Amino acid sequence: MSDNDKNEPCCAISGMELCSCKVESVVNIDNRGQMVLPKEIRDKANIHAGDKLAIVTWEKDNEVCCIALIKVESLADMVKGFLGPVMKDIIK
């Protein structure tokens, strides 16, 4: 691996320049592996008790380097958008 590859973020996504990504908060993981999502983030993301979040990971060199939380409803919409056209072609 070249030095340039080591400096590249592992979770670089095509089109990411369109996103507004920033560090919102730093959280601690307790001895049971739990963390608290800050209230400001929950409010901003409209996340409430009982909501489901999908955990998405990216790996580089067989090591998880990025972790993202996505609302399950949003993930379902993404999958439908991606697979919808494919399924239409298969069903025809």
N, C-alpha and C positions, 0 to 999 in steps of 0.2 A: 504494500500500500504506500502510495506517495505521501509526502507531507501535505500536499494540497488536499488529498482525500481525507486525511485526518482532521483537517480544519473545516471541512464541509459539515453542515448539520445533518444528522442522520434522518431527520424528519422533513427534509426539504420536499415540498409538494409542488408539482406543476401548478402554476397559477397562484401560488401562495402570496405573490406580491400584491394580489388583490385583497388579501386579508389584512385586518388590523390586529396584529399579534403583539401582545405585551405581557409582561409579568404583572399580574394583578395582586398576587399575594404569595407569601411563602408559608407553608403549613408544616407542622411536625407530625410524625407518625409515632403513635404510642407503642408500648411493648406488646399490645395485642394486634398491631398492624392497622389500627384505625386512625383516621384523621378527621378533622372538622373542616367542612367547606365554609368559609367565612360568610356571614349573613349578607354582607354587601354583594358578594358574588352570587349567592342564591337569589337575592332580590333582582339583581341585574339580569340574571339568566332565567328568571321566573321558575325556579326550582323549589318544589314544596315537599313536605314529608310524604312519603309513599311514591314519589316519582321514581322512575327507573332510569339509570344511566348505563350506557354501554362503555366498557373500558376498551380503548383501542391502543395498541402498542406498535411501535416501529422498532426494528432491530437493525443493528449495524455490527458486523463482525460477531454474530451470534450472541449479542448482548442487547437487552432492551435499553434503549437510550431515550425514548420519548414515550410519554403516556398522555392520552387525551380522554376526556369524558365527553360523551355525546348523548343527548337525550334520545331515548329509545324511539320516540315518535319521529324525530329528525332522521335517525338512522334508517328507520323503515321507509321514510319518504325517499331517502337517497337510494336505497336498494331498489325500490319501485321504479324510480326514474332511470336507474341504470339497466335493470332487467326488463322493464316494461316493453321497450321496442324489440328486445330479443324474444320475449315470450310471444308477442304478436306474430312474429315471423314463424315461430315454431308451431303455433296453433293454426295458422292458415293452411 
